[in-house]
Amino acid sequence: MNSRDRREINRCLDKLTSGRRTPVADQYNLEAEKMLLGCLLLDPSLVREVIVEPKQLSGGHDRLLEAMITLTNSEEDINRATLLEQLGSSFMNQLNIGEMMGAVPSVHAYKNYEQIILRTGRKRELRQAATTFLHSNVTDEQTVNRFLSSVRNIEASGGRDDEFKIKDILTEMYQQALDGTVKRGLPTTFSQYDRLTNGHSEGQFIIVAARPSVGKTAFALNVAMGHMKGKAFGHLYSLEMSKEQFLNRMISAKSRINSQKLRDPQTRFDVNDWNSYSEAIHELNKENLYICDRSSVKIADIYANTRKLIRKHPDMPHFIIIDYLQLLKSAANKQNRQEEVSEISRSLKSLARELRVPVIALSQLSRGVESRSDKRPNLSDLRESGSLEQDADVVAFLYRDDYYNRNEVSDNTIEIIIAKQREGPVGTVELGYEKEYNLFVNREESNGTTEQMANGN
């Protein structure tokens, strides 16, 4: 655990454990509970409206609320007689429901009492989480992240948003449409792709899938460069290639230097290559980019690193690219690989939503596509788990004719098949793929480059 995380943990624990020795009676707001129950006794129709559960009330009050819910579900009236039948006379005398009813100024204030009870409950849960963390005496990164995640989940819970007003939201949406300020995702610079997908939006889980060597990694790196051109901060996780291999591919794409030359620049570069190489390195040096090439990286690590960099660069949009999904390991022990991939898929979707960043995960396809006459992938070809299709907001397949028909002269065309898009249409976009440069370009740009290559330029 680094010093920054240690300081955050200490601040969090100082705040949460200040009342951990508080007597149990003081961990509940008894007056708010009495007022809420008084409202329900005066107007039993409100029982169907409350979101407070019996377990969130202190001893005695929990039994009264549970009895009222039981009577409501049974379509029985709530009154002294039915409650006496449910709870018994000695218990009813202890509660003094007459006092509860007499203390209520207005039943319309029940929501206020409900919110007080919910806030008190959240504080109680936070203290319990902090106490459990302290008693565990474990401070490895995964345990720390799990504790911080539980704190965020507790803080985020709060029932309904009673302030929601559809008129305000619709007015804001209309004004954004009128002003041309409707929120768009991060652009890739591929014009047709961006028109079809509206870019990659925060909270989206995007799967890019293809057979090996079709161009998944090259496409992801080109997407990353497009996002960074839009001033976004990139988080790249390579479970198969080193940082240097990733950067070499980016340099090749930016400089249009054949990637084979980059294997031995000293003997293969000419003067123009050196100029292009230096310029590409200078441009990449200015990008906001983090690359992790640890093959053992876990989703908890990705979460922690991303959270730290978002905190360090809060004014920038962020995005995550994972190459590739099937190499990730699940934190939980699963019976089989399909269950493990399902867990990974759900975790990546949750990560995208919680951190409000697009997560782009590369994925392998099953070999089943090879046995069909039409080799274009479809959703059933996603490898190892149907949950990938279910969890993903966007599924994009890459397809090249020359991958299967190697005797044909390549026209540098690659199809990006949007097979699923939760908030938009499906369809196919054609891009130019200049494989020797690891470069994807808009189709019209690729045609010009192909002609130059044919003419020996």
N, C-alpha and C positions, 0 to 999 in steps of 0.2 A: 504494500500500500504506500503510495507516494505521499509527500508532505502536504500537498494541496488537499488530497482526499482525506488525510488524517485530520486536518484542520476542519474540514466540512463535517466529518463525523463527530468531532468533539463539540462543535457548535450545536449540531443537531441533538446530541445526547444531553448537553447542558440544558437545552430548552425542554426536552421531553421528560427528563428524569427529575426535574425540580420537584415534582409532586408525587414521586413514585411510592413514598411512604405514607401518602395521604390515607386516612381511614376510609374504609369501604363506603360508609355513609356519605362521605364528602365527595366521592367520585361520581355520584348521581345528583341531578338537580331534582330533589324531592318535590319542591313547590311546583316546578313546571309539570312534573308528572301528575300531581294532584289536579292542577288546573286543566290539563288535557283530558284526564279521565272525567272530570266534572263536566266538560263540554260534551263528551260522548254520552254521558248519562242524561244530560238535558236534551240532546238531539241525537238519538241513536243512529239516524241515517248517516251521520258523519263517520261511523265505524268503517264503512266501505271506502272512505276517502283517505284515511290516515295511512302513512307509509311506515310509521314507527312499528316495530315488531315487539311482541311480548318480551323477548330475550334482551331487549335494549332498556327495559325498565328494572327498577330495583325490586327486591323481594316483596311479595304481596301485591304490588301494583301489576307485576307481570301476570299473576294469576287472574286478576280482575279483567285485564285487557283480553287475555286468552279466552275467558268465559264469554265476554261480549262478542268476540269474533265468532266463537262457536255458535252462539245463539243467532247471530246475524246470518251465518251460513246455513243454519237450519230453518231460516225464515220465521224465527220466533221473536216475540217482542222482548225488549230489554227493559225490565222493571225490577222492583225489589223482590217480587215473588219468584221470577225466573232465575235471578241471580242467587237467591237464597237456595234454590234447588240445586244450582250448579256448585256453589261454594260452601254451603253450610252456615249455620247461624253464628258460631263462634268466630269464624273468619270474617263474616260480614260485620260483626260488632267491632272487630279490630280495625277495619278499614274506615268506618264512619263515613259512608258515602253521602250522607246528608250534608256533612260539612264540606265535602268536595263540591257538591252541586251549589251550595249557598255561596261559596267563595268566588264563583265565576262571574265576572262583570258582563261578558258577552261571549256567546258560543262562536261568533265570527272570528275570534282571536285564536282559534285552535291551531292555526298554522304557525303562529308565533311560538306557542308552547312546544309544538312539534319540532321546530328548527332548533330551539334551545336544547331539547333532549338529544337531537342528532349531533349537535356540536359537542355536547358533553360526552356522548358516546365515542366520538372520534378522538377526543383528548384521552379518554380512558384506553382506547385501543392503541394509541400512539405510545402511552406510558408502558403498556404491557409489551409492545414490540421492542421498546428500548431496553426494558428490564431483561427480556429474553436474550437480546443481543449481548448485553453486558455479562450475563451469567454464562454465556456460551464460551467466553474467553478465546474465541476464534476470530482472527482479523485478516484472513486471506481475502483476496480481491473479490472472489465469487460470493463469499458470505457478506461482505460489505455491500456489494451491489444488490444482493437479495434483500438486505435490511433497508437500504435506501429506496428500493422499488416498493417494498411493503409500506413504507412511510408515505410515498407519493400516492399509492393506491388508496390508503386510508384518508389522506387529505383530500383526494379527488372525490371520494364518495360523499354524497350529501343529499341523495334523493332527487326529487324533481327540481327543476329550475322554475320557481314560481314567478320569476320576473320575465319569463319569455312572453313576448307579444308579437304575434305574427305580422301585425301591421308595420311595426318598426323594421322587422327583417325584410319584408317585401319592399318597403320604401327605400331601404338601403340598396337592395338588389337592383331596383329600377334605376336609382341614381347612378350606380356603377355602370349599368348598361348604357345609360344616356351619356355618361362622361367618357366611356371607353376604358374604364378602369377595372373591368371584370378580371378577377385574378386568374393568371395563367401559370402553368407549370414551367419548370426550367427548360429553356429551349435546347435542342440538340444541334441546331443549325441545318438540319436536314428538312427542307421546307415542306415537302409532302408529308413526311412523318409527323412533323409538328402540327400541321393542319389536321391530321387525322386524330392525333392523341392529345392535342393542346399542351404538349410538353409533358414533363414528368413532375407531378404535383406532390406536395407534402402529404405524408401519410400513405402514399401509394406503395404497394408491393408489386414489383414488375419482374416477370420472369422472361429471360431471353434464352431460348433453347435452340439447339442444333446438334447435328452429328459432329463427331470430332473433326477438326481441321477445316470446318466450313467457314469460320471467321467470327465466332462468338467473342473471343477476347479482343480481337481487333475492333469489332463493333463497339464493345463496351468502352474501350479506351478512346475511341472517337467521340462517343457520347460524353465521356468525362471531359474531353477537351472542349466540346461544345458547351457543356454546363459551366466550365471554368471561364470560358470566354464571356459568359453572362455573369461573371463575378461571383460564382458559387465556390464553396469550399468542398473539395473532393476527399472522400475516405475510400481508399481502395484496399481490398483484402484479397491477397493472392495466396491460395493454398497449394499452388502448383509451381509457380514461377517466382524467381527472385526479383527484388526491387530493380536490379540492373537490367534484367530482361524486360520488365515493364517499361522502364524509362527508355531503353533502346528502341522499343516499338513506337513509343511516342515521338522520339527524335526522328525516326524514319518517316513517320507520317507528317511531321511538321516540316522537315527539310526536303522531303521527296528524294531521299537517298535510299537506294536499294538496301534492304535489310541485310543482305549478304555482305555488302561492303563494310557494314558496321562491325562485322566479326574480326576484321583486320584493317582498321583505318589507315595505319601507317603505310602499308604497301598498296592499298587499293584506292585511296582518296586522291583526287586531283585538286587543283586550286579551288575550283567552284564548290566541290564537296566540302572542303574545309571551311569555306565561307558560310555555306548553308548550315553546316554542323554547328559552328560557333553561334550563329544566329538562333538556331533552334534551342540550343542549351540556354542561351540568354533569355529567350521567351519563357521556357519552362521554369527557369529559376524564379520568375516573377509570379508563378501560379501558386495558389493556396492548395496544397496537395499533401495528403498523408498516405503513405503506403505501408502496409503491414504484410510481411511475407512469411510469417510463422505458420507452418503447416498444422500446428496443434491449436490454432486459435479457436475459441468457443464464442457462442453468441453473447455470453456474459462479458467477454473481453471487448467484443465489438460495441456493446452497449456502453460500457465504461469509457472506452476511448472516445466514442462519439460524443457522449455527454460532456466529457472534459473539454473537447475542442469546441463544442457549441458554446460552452460557458466562456471559453477564451475568446471566441469570435462571435459574439451574440448578434451582431448586425449583418451577418452574412447568411444567405441560404446555404444549406448543407445537403449533401447526397452521399449515399453509400453504394459501392459496387462490390459484389462478392464473386470471386472466380475460383471454384464454382460450388454450387449448393450441395452437391452430393458428397463433397469432401468435409463438410462441417460435421461436428459431433454434437449429439444432443446431451444436455446436462443430466437428463434422467436416463436410467437404465430401462431400455425397452426390450420386449420379447423378440422382435424381429426388425429388419431394416425398414420395412414399410412403415411401421409405427414410429420409428426414429425419424424418418423423413417427414412424416406428418407433424411430429412435435417441432422439428426445425422450421417447417413451413409456418406453423401457427406462431412460433416465437418471432420469426422475421416480420410477419404481418403486425404483431403487437409492437415490435420495436419501431417499425415505420410510423405507426399511429401515435405511440407514446412520445417519441422524439420529434414527430412532425417533420419527417424527412422522407424523400423517396428512397426506397431500397431496391436496387437493381441486382437480381441474383441470376447468374448464368447457370444453365442446367443442361445435363446430357439428355439425349433422347434414346429410347429403347431401339433395339435392332429391328423391331418389327417393320419399321419404315422401309428397310432394305428389300423386303420381300414383296412389296407392292409395285405395280406397274407405274403408278404415279407416286413418285418419291416425296412429294410435298408433305410435310408433317401436319398432323392434326392433334387435337388436345389429348386424344387417347394414347399418343406416343410419349407423353411426359413420363419419365422414368421413375419407377418405384412407388409412386403414390398418387392416388386420385385427389388427395388433399391439396396438392400444388395447384391444380386447376380451380379448386374451390376457394382457396385463400387468396390467390393472386387477383389484383385489380386489372392488370394487363398481362397477357401472354403473347409474346412475339417470337415467331419462328424465323430462322434464316435458311434460305434455300438457294442453291446454285446449280444450274443445269450442268456446268462443266465439272462439278464434283462427281457426278455419276456418268457423264458422257465425256470421258477424258480425251477422246479422239477429236472432238469438236474444237474449233478455234474459239477461244473465249472472247466475248465482247464486254468483259468486265462487269456484267450485270449480276446483281444479287437481289433476291426478293426478301423483303421484310414482311412477313405475313402476320398481321394482327388478328389472331384467332379468338381472342377474348378481350373485351374492354368494358369494364363495369359501367362506365359513364359515357360511353361513346360507341361509334360504329366499328365494325370489323372491316377488314379490307387488306389489300396488298399494296406496298410501296416498293418501287424499284429504285435502287441506288447503284452508283458505280463503286466497284470494289477493286482497287489497284493493289493486288495482293503483295507485290514486291515491296510496296511502301507501307503496308498495313494501314492503308488509307481508304476511308469511305467518303464519297462525295455525292452531291446531288447529281442526278443522271446527266443533265446538260453539261456539267463541268467535266464529267468523266469522258464524254465523247471527244471533247477537245484534246484532252490529255492522250487518249488512245490514238488520235490522229498524229499527234506530235511524236509519240513513240514509234509509230509505223514509218514516219519519215526520218527516223534516226536522230531526232532532236532531244 
